Amino acid sequence: MALVIFVGSVASGKTSTSRALKKILTDRGFTVKYIDININHGFSYLLTRIVASLLRYKYVGNHYLTIRFNNETFFCKYLRLMQILDTLYIPIKYLVSLKAFTLFNNFRRRQYVILLDEYYLNSIIEYLYFSRRLCKLNYGAGRTYKIFYSLAFHVFLLSLKNDKTLIICMSRIFDESVRGWLLREKTRLVDANHIVFRDLATRVMLNILKQYVGDNVLFKNYIVQDFEKASKNITKDVLEFVS
Protein backbone atom coordinates (compact mmCIF):
# COMPACT_ATOMS: atom_id res chain seq x y z
CA MET A 1 0.00 0.00 0.00
CA ALA A 2 2.65 2.55 1.03
CA LEU A 3 6.41 2.82 1.32
CA VAL A 4 8.14 5.50 3.41
CA ILE A 5 11.91 5.90 3.06
CA PHE A 6 14.09 7.98 5.39
CA VAL A 7 17.38 9.44 4.15
CA GLY A 8 19.45 12.47 5.12
CA SER A 9 22.10 13.84 7.42
CA VAL A 10 24.00 11.97 10.10
CA ALA A 11 22.22 12.18 13.49
CA SER A 12 19.16 13.92 12.05
CA GLY A 13 16.64 11.67 13.81
CA LYS A 14 15.80 9.28 10.97
CA THR A 15 15.80 6.13 13.08
CA SER A 16 14.00 7.66 16.08
CA THR A 17 11.29 9.14 13.85
CA SER A 18 10.72 5.99 11.81
CA ARG A 19 10.53 3.78 14.91
CA ALA A 20 8.06 6.15 16.56
CA LEU A 21 6.00 6.12 13.37
CA LYS A 22 5.84 2.34 13.45
CA LYS A 23 4.03 2.42 16.79
CA ILE A 24 1.70 5.23 15.72
CA LEU A 25 0.73 3.49 12.47
CA THR A 26 0.29 0.14 14.21
CA ASP A 27 -2.02 1.75 16.77
CA ARG A 28 -4.08 3.08 13.85
CA GLY A 29 -4.63 -0.39 12.46
CA PHE A 30 -1.92 -0.63 9.80
CA THR A 31 0.30 -3.65 9.34
CA VAL A 32 3.77 -2.09 9.60
CA LYS A 33 7.23 -3.40 8.78
CA TYR A 34 10.36 -1.47 9.77
CA ILE A 35 13.58 -2.24 7.88
CA ASP A 36 16.89 -0.68 8.87
CA ILE A 37 19.56 -1.38 6.27
CA ASN A 38 22.59 0.53 5.04
CA ILE A 39 25.87 -1.35 4.52
CA ASN A 40 27.44 -4.28 6.37
CA HIS A 41 24.39 -6.50 6.79
CA GLY A 42 23.78 -10.24 6.65
CA PHE A 43 26.91 -12.22 5.74
CA SER A 44 29.04 -9.07 5.87
CA TYR A 45 27.79 -8.14 9.34
CA LEU A 46 28.50 -11.58 10.78
CA LEU A 47 32.05 -11.66 9.43
CA THR A 48 32.79 -8.07 10.47
CA ARG A 49 31.55 -8.72 13.99
CA ILE A 50 33.87 -11.74 14.27
CA VAL A 51 36.84 -9.80 12.85
CA ALA A 52 36.31 -6.81 15.17
CA SER A 53 36.00 -9.16 18.14
CA LEU A 54 39.17 -11.07 17.27
CA LEU A 55 41.14 -7.85 16.83
CA ARG A 56 39.83 -6.59 20.20
CA TYR A 57 39.28 -3.06 18.97
CA LYS A 58 37.42 -0.49 21.06
CA TYR A 59 33.81 -0.41 19.86
CA VAL A 60 32.82 2.70 17.86
CA GLY A 61 29.31 3.17 16.44
CA ASN A 62 29.01 -0.28 14.88
CA HIS A 63 31.34 -3.12 13.94
CA TYR A 64 32.56 -1.89 10.56
CA LEU A 65 33.18 1.61 11.92
CA THR A 66 35.04 0.00 14.82
CA ILE A 67 37.53 -1.41 12.30
CA ARG A 68 37.52 1.83 10.28
CA PHE A 69 38.44 4.06 13.22
CA ASN A 70 40.91 1.66 14.85
CA ASN A 71 42.81 0.49 11.76
CA GLU A 72 42.12 2.45 8.58
CA THR A 73 44.74 0.58 6.54
CA PHE A 74 43.20 -2.80 7.33
CA PHE A 75 39.69 -1.42 6.79
CA CYS A 76 40.55 -0.31 3.25
CA LYS A 77 41.86 -3.80 2.46
CA TYR A 78 38.81 -5.41 4.05
CA LEU A 79 36.34 -3.08 2.30
CA ARG A 80 36.17 -5.04 -0.96
CA LEU A 81 35.28 -8.29 0.80
CA MET A 82 32.64 -6.48 2.84
CA GLN A 83 31.14 -5.06 -0.35
CA ILE A 84 31.11 -8.45 -2.10
CA LEU A 85 29.21 -9.99 0.81
CA ASP A 86 26.76 -7.07 0.83
CA THR A 87 26.20 -7.57 -2.90
CA LEU A 88 25.28 -11.22 -2.33
CA TYR A 89 22.88 -10.23 0.44
CA ILE A 90 20.94 -7.57 -1.53
CA PRO A 91 18.60 -9.93 -3.46
CA ILE A 92 18.04 -12.10 -0.39
CA LYS A 93 17.08 -9.11 1.76
CA TYR A 94 14.80 -7.74 -0.95
CA LEU A 95 12.97 -11.02 -1.54
CA VAL A 96 12.65 -12.07 2.11
CA SER A 97 12.05 -8.75 3.87
CA LEU A 98 10.27 -6.66 1.24
CA LYS A 99 8.79 -8.71 -1.59
CA ALA A 100 7.43 -11.54 0.55
CA PHE A 101 5.87 -9.04 2.96
CA THR A 102 4.09 -7.10 0.20
CA LEU A 103 2.85 -10.22 -1.60
CA PHE A 104 1.50 -11.74 1.61
CA ASN A 105 -0.33 -8.60 2.69
CA ASN A 106 -1.69 -7.93 -0.80
CA PHE A 107 -3.04 -11.49 -0.81
CA ARG A 108 -4.65 -10.91 2.61
CA ARG A 109 -5.85 -7.47 1.44
CA ARG A 110 -4.33 -5.76 4.45
CA GLN A 111 -3.40 -2.10 4.67
CA TYR A 112 0.35 -2.10 5.11
CA VAL A 113 3.14 0.44 5.43
CA ILE A 114 6.84 -0.31 5.02
CA LEU A 115 9.26 2.04 6.78
CA LEU A 116 12.77 1.93 5.33
CA ASP A 117 15.57 3.54 7.32
CA GLU A 118 18.27 4.69 4.81
CA TYR A 119 18.07 1.62 2.55
CA TYR A 120 20.20 1.07 -0.57
CA LEU A 121 20.35 4.68 -1.73
CA ASN A 122 22.49 5.42 1.29
CA SER A 123 24.48 2.20 0.82
CA ILE A 124 25.68 3.50 -2.54
CA ILE A 125 26.73 6.79 -0.94
CA GLU A 126 28.62 5.04 1.86
CA TYR A 127 30.60 2.80 -0.45
CA LEU A 128 31.40 5.72 -2.74
CA TYR A 129 32.85 7.62 0.20
CA PHE A 130 34.85 4.74 1.63
CA SER A 131 36.23 3.51 -1.69
CA ARG A 132 36.89 6.84 -3.42
CA ARG A 133 37.47 9.41 -0.69
CA LEU A 134 38.74 7.54 2.35
CA CYS A 135 40.65 4.63 0.81
CA LYS A 136 41.35 6.29 -2.56
CA LEU A 137 41.18 3.01 -4.43
CA ASN A 138 42.61 3.10 -7.94
CA TYR A 139 40.35 2.81 -10.98
CA GLY A 140 40.92 -0.92 -11.38
CA ALA A 141 39.97 -1.64 -7.79
CA GLY A 142 37.04 0.77 -7.95
CA ARG A 143 35.55 -1.05 -10.92
CA THR A 144 34.81 -4.06 -8.73
CA TYR A 145 32.26 -1.93 -6.87
CA LYS A 146 30.19 -1.26 -9.98
CA ILE A 147 28.28 -4.52 -9.56
CA PHE A 148 27.19 -3.42 -6.10
CA TYR A 149 26.17 0.07 -7.27
CA SER A 150 24.21 -1.32 -10.21
CA LEU A 151 22.42 -4.00 -8.19
CA ALA A 152 21.68 -1.70 -5.24
CA PHE A 153 20.20 1.01 -7.49
CA HIS A 154 18.20 -1.54 -9.50
CA VAL A 155 16.70 -3.12 -6.38
CA PHE A 156 15.97 0.34 -4.99
CA LEU A 157 14.00 1.20 -8.15
CA LEU A 158 12.19 -2.15 -8.00
CA SER A 159 11.11 -1.31 -4.46
CA LEU A 160 9.47 1.89 -5.70
CA LYS A 161 7.72 0.32 -8.67
CA ASN A 162 4.26 -0.57 -7.33
CA ASP A 163 3.41 1.06 -4.00
CA LYS A 164 2.97 4.76 -3.52
CA THR A 165 6.18 6.01 -1.95
CA LEU A 166 7.20 8.94 0.21
CA ILE A 167 10.94 9.68 0.37
CA ILE A 168 11.75 11.85 3.38
CA CYS A 169 15.07 13.69 3.48
CA MET A 170 15.96 14.95 6.95
CA SER A 171 18.74 17.55 6.85
CA ARG A 172 20.75 19.01 9.70
CA ILE A 173 23.48 21.64 9.72
CA PHE A 174 27.03 20.33 9.88
CA ASP A 175 27.83 21.40 13.46
CA GLU A 176 24.65 19.80 14.78
CA SER A 177 25.32 16.56 12.88
CA VAL A 178 28.80 16.35 14.39
CA ARG A 179 27.51 17.09 17.88
CA GLY A 180 24.71 14.56 17.45
CA TRP A 181 27.14 11.87 16.31
CA LEU A 182 29.49 12.47 19.26
CA LEU A 183 26.65 12.37 21.78
CA ARG A 184 24.97 9.33 20.24
CA GLU A 185 28.08 7.21 19.92
CA LYS A 186 29.70 8.49 23.13
CA THR A 187 33.05 8.92 21.40
CA ARG A 188 35.46 11.65 20.38
CA LEU A 189 36.05 10.03 17.01
CA VAL A 190 34.32 11.65 14.05
CA ASP A 191 34.98 11.88 10.31
CA ALA A 192 33.89 15.38 9.32
CA ASN A 193 34.54 14.71 5.64
CA HIS A 194 32.20 11.74 5.78
CA ILE A 195 29.39 13.85 7.23
CA VAL A 196 29.81 16.54 4.56
CA PHE A 197 30.00 13.93 1.78
CA ARG A 198 26.83 12.23 3.02
CA ASP A 199 24.85 15.47 2.80
CA LEU A 200 26.10 16.48 -0.64
CA ALA A 201 25.85 12.99 -2.14
CA THR A 202 22.32 12.51 -0.79
CA ARG A 203 21.13 15.62 -2.62
CA VAL A 204 22.81 14.47 -5.83
CA MET A 205 21.37 10.95 -5.57
CA LEU A 206 17.85 12.25 -4.94
CA ASN A 207 18.07 14.48 -8.01
CA ILE A 208 19.24 11.50 -10.09
CA LEU A 209 16.48 9.33 -8.65
CA LYS A 210 13.79 11.81 -9.72
CA GLN A 211 14.67 11.08 -13.34
CA TYR A 212 13.86 7.37 -12.93
CA VAL A 213 10.68 7.25 -10.82
CA GLY A 214 7.02 7.70 -11.66
CA ASP A 215 4.22 9.82 -10.25
CA ASN A 216 3.72 7.37 -7.39
CA VAL A 217 6.88 8.69 -5.68
CA LEU A 218 6.75 11.88 -3.63
CA PHE A 219 9.82 13.68 -2.22
CA LYS A 220 9.77 15.83 0.93
CA ASN A 221 12.60 17.72 2.62
CA TYR A 222 12.77 18.68 6.29
CA ILE A 223 15.34 20.93 7.97
CA VAL A 224 15.79 19.48 11.45
CA GLN A 225 16.44 22.17 14.06
CA ASP A 226 14.09 20.95 16.76
CA PHE A 227 13.66 17.15 16.90
CA GLU A 228 10.22 17.23 18.49
CA LYS A 229 8.85 19.74 15.99
CA ALA A 230 10.37 17.92 13.01
CA SER A 231 9.01 14.59 14.22
CA LYS A 232 5.51 16.02 14.62
CA ASN A 233 5.57 17.54 11.13
CA ILE A 234 6.83 14.31 9.56
CA THR A 235 4.28 12.21 11.46
CA LYS A 236 1.47 14.49 10.29
CA ASP A 237 2.62 14.30 6.66
CA VAL A 238 3.06 10.52 6.74
CA LEU A 239 -0.39 9.97 8.23
CA GLU A 240 -1.91 12.13 5.50
CA PHE A 241 0.11 10.27 2.87
CA VAL A 242 -0.97 6.76 3.90
CA SER A 243 -4.63 7.68 4.48
C-alpha positions as CSV (number, residue, x, y, z in Angstrom):
1,M,0.0,0.0,0.0
2,A,2.7,2.6,1.0
3,L,6.4,2.8,1.3
4,V,8.1,5.5,3.4
5,I,11.9,5.9,3.1
6,F,14.1,8.0,5.4
7,V,17.4,9.4,4.1
8,G,19.4,12.5,5.1
9,S,22.1,13.8,7.4
10,V,24.0,12.0,10.1
11,A,22.2,12.2,13.5
12,S,19.2,13.9,12.0
13,G,16.6,11.7,13.8
14,K,15.8,9.3,11.0
15,T,15.8,6.1,13.1
16,S,14.0,7.7,16.1
17,T,11.3,9.1,13.9
18,S,10.7,6.0,11.8
19,R,10.5,3.8,14.9
20,A,8.1,6.2,16.6
21,L,6.0,6.1,13.4
22,K,5.8,2.3,13.5
23,K,4.0,2.4,16.8
24,I,1.7,5.2,15.7
25,L,0.7,3.5,12.5
26,T,0.3,0.1,14.2
27,D,-2.0,1.7,16.8
28,R,-4.1,3.1,13.9
29,G,-4.6,-0.4,12.5
30,F,-1.9,-0.6,9.8
31,T,0.3,-3.6,9.3
32,V,3.8,-2.1,9.6
33,K,7.2,-3.4,8.8
34,Y,10.4,-1.5,9.8
35,I,13.6,-2.2,7.9
36,D,16.9,-0.7,8.9
37,I,19.6,-1.4,6.3
38,N,22.6,0.5,5.0
39,I,25.9,-1.4,4.5
40,N,27.4,-4.3,6.4
41,H,24.4,-6.5,6.8
42,G,23.8,-10.2,6.6
43,F,26.9,-12.2,5.7
44,S,29.0,-9.1,5.9
45,Y,27.8,-8.1,9.3
46,L,28.5,-11.6,10.8
47,L,32.1,-11.7,9.4
48,T,32.8,-8.1,10.5
49,R,31.6,-8.7,14.0
50,I,33.9,-11.7,14.3
51,V,36.8,-9.8,12.9
52,A,36.3,-6.8,15.2
53,S,36.0,-9.2,18.1
54,L,39.2,-11.1,17.3
55,L,41.1,-7.9,16.8
56,R,39.8,-6.6,20.2
57,Y,39.3,-3.1,19.0
58,K,37.4,-0.5,21.1
59,Y,33.8,-0.4,19.9
60,V,32.8,2.7,17.9
61,G,29.3,3.2,16.4
62,N,29.0,-0.3,14.9
63,H,31.3,-3.1,13.9
64,Y,32.6,-1.9,10.6
65,L,33.2,1.6,11.9
66,T,35.0,0.0,14.8
67,I,37.5,-1.4,12.3
68,R,37.5,1.8,10.3
69,F,38.4,4.1,13.2
70,N,40.9,1.7,14.8
71,N,42.8,0.5,11.8
72,E,42.1,2.5,8.6
73,T,44.7,0.6,6.5
74,F,43.2,-2.8,7.3
75,F,39.7,-1.4,6.8
76,C,40.6,-0.3,3.2
77,K,41.9,-3.8,2.5
78,Y,38.8,-5.4,4.1
79,L,36.3,-3.1,2.3
80,R,36.2,-5.0,-1.0
81,L,35.3,-8.3,0.8
82,M,32.6,-6.5,2.8
83,Q,31.1,-5.1,-0.3
84,I,31.1,-8.4,-2.1
85,L,29.2,-10.0,0.8
86,D,26.8,-7.1,0.8
87,T,26.2,-7.6,-2.9
88,L,25.3,-11.2,-2.3
89,Y,22.9,-10.2,0.4
90,I,20.9,-7.6,-1.5
91,P,18.6,-9.9,-3.5
92,I,18.0,-12.1,-0.4
93,K,17.1,-9.1,1.8
94,Y,14.8,-7.7,-1.0
95,L,13.0,-11.0,-1.5
96,V,12.7,-12.1,2.1
97,S,12.0,-8.7,3.9
98,L,10.3,-6.7,1.2
99,K,8.8,-8.7,-1.6
100,A,7.4,-11.5,0.6
101,F,5.9,-9.0,3.0
102,T,4.1,-7.1,0.2
103,L,2.8,-10.2,-1.6
104,F,1.5,-11.7,1.6
105,N,-0.3,-8.6,2.7
106,N,-1.7,-7.9,-0.8
107,F,-3.0,-11.5,-0.8
108,R,-4.6,-10.9,2.6
109,R,-5.8,-7.5,1.4
110,R,-4.3,-5.8,4.4
111,Q,-3.4,-2.1,4.7
112,Y,0.4,-2.1,5.1
113,V,3.1,0.4,5.4
114,I,6.8,-0.3,5.0
115,L,9.3,2.0,6.8
116,L,12.8,1.9,5.3
117,D,15.6,3.5,7.3
118,E,18.3,4.7,4.8
119,Y,18.1,1.6,2.5
120,Y,20.2,1.1,-0.6
121,L,20.4,4.7,-1.7
122,N,22.5,5.4,1.3
123,S,24.5,2.2,0.8
124,I,25.7,3.5,-2.5
125,I,26.7,6.8,-0.9
126,E,28.6,5.0,1.9
127,Y,30.6,2.8,-0.5
128,L,31.4,5.7,-2.7
129,Y,32.9,7.6,0.2
130,F,34.9,4.7,1.6
131,S,36.2,3.5,-1.7
132,R,36.9,6.8,-3.4
133,R,37.5,9.4,-0.7
134,L,38.7,7.5,2.3
135,C,40.6,4.6,0.8
136,K,41.4,6.3,-2.6
137,L,41.2,3.0,-4.4
138,N,42.6,3.1,-7.9
139,Y,40.3,2.8,-11.0
140,G,40.9,-0.9,-11.4
141,A,40.0,-1.6,-7.8
142,G,37.0,0.8,-8.0
143,R,35.5,-1.0,-10.9
144,T,34.8,-4.1,-8.7
145,Y,32.3,-1.9,-6.9
146,K,30.2,-1.3,-10.0
147,I,28.3,-4.5,-9.6
148,F,27.2,-3.4,-6.1
149,Y,26.2,0.1,-7.3
150,S,24.2,-1.3,-10.2
151,L,22.4,-4.0,-8.2
152,A,21.7,-1.7,-5.2
153,F,20.2,1.0,-7.5
154,H,18.2,-1.5,-9.5
155,V,16.7,-3.1,-6.4
156,F,16.0,0.3,-5.0
157,L,14.0,1.2,-8.1
158,L,12.2,-2.1,-8.0
159,S,11.1,-1.3,-4.5
160,L,9.5,1.9,-5.7
161,K,7.7,0.3,-8.7
162,N,4.3,-0.6,-7.3
163,D,3.4,1.1,-4.0
164,K,3.0,4.8,-3.5
165,T,6.2,6.0,-1.9
166,L,7.2,8.9,0.2
167,I,10.9,9.7,0.4
168,I,11.7,11.8,3.4
169,C,15.1,13.7,3.5
170,M,16.0,14.9,7.0
171,S,18.7,17.6,6.8
172,R,20.7,19.0,9.7
173,I,23.5,21.6,9.7
174,F,27.0,20.3,9.9
175,D,27.8,21.4,13.5
176,E,24.6,19.8,14.8
177,S,25.3,16.6,12.9
178,V,28.8,16.3,14.4
179,R,27.5,17.1,17.9
180,G,24.7,14.6,17.5
181,W,27.1,11.9,16.3
182,L,29.5,12.5,19.3
183,L,26.6,12.4,21.8
184,R,25.0,9.3,20.2
185,E,28.1,7.2,19.9
186,K,29.7,8.5,23.1
187,T,33.0,8.9,21.4
188,R,35.5,11.7,20.4
189,L,36.1,10.0,17.0
190,V,34.3,11.6,14.1
191,D,35.0,11.9,10.3
192,A,33.9,15.4,9.3
193,N,34.5,14.7,5.6
194,H,32.2,11.7,5.8
195,I,29.4,13.9,7.2
196,V,29.8,16.5,4.6
197,F,30.0,13.9,1.8
198,R,26.8,12.2,3.0
199,D,24.8,15.5,2.8
200,L,26.1,16.5,-0.6
201,A,25.8,13.0,-2.1
202,T,22.3,12.5,-0.8
203,R,21.1,15.6,-2.6
204,V,22.8,14.5,-5.8
205,M,21.4,11.0,-5.6
206,L,17.9,12.2,-4.9
207,N,18.1,14.5,-8.0
208,I,19.2,11.5,-10.1
209,L,16.5,9.3,-8.7
210,K,13.8,11.8,-9.7
211,Q,14.7,11.1,-13.3
212,Y,13.9,7.4,-12.9
213,V,10.7,7.2,-10.8
214,G,7.0,7.7,-11.7
215,D,4.2,9.8,-10.3
216,N,3.7,7.4,-7.4
217,V,6.9,8.7,-5.7
218,L,6.8,11.9,-3.6
219,F,9.8,13.7,-2.2
220,K,9.8,15.8,0.9
221,N,12.6,17.7,2.6
222,Y,12.8,18.7,6.3
223,I,15.3,20.9,8.0
224,V,15.8,19.5,11.5
225,Q,16.4,22.2,14.1
226,D,14.1,20.9,16.8
227,F,13.7,17.2,16.9
228,E,10.2,17.2,18.5
229,K,8.8,19.7,16.0
230,A,10.4,17.9,13.0
231,S,9.0,14.6,14.2
232,K,5.5,16.0,14.6
233,N,5.6,17.5,11.1
234,I,6.8,14.3,9.6
235,T,4.3,12.2,11.5
236,K,1.5,14.5,10.3
237,D,2.6,14.3,6.7
238,V,3.1,10.5,6.7
239,L,-0.4,10.0,8.2
240,E,-1.9,12.1,5.5
241,F,0.1,10.3,2.9
242,V,-1.0,6.8,3.9
243,S,-4.6,7.7,4.5
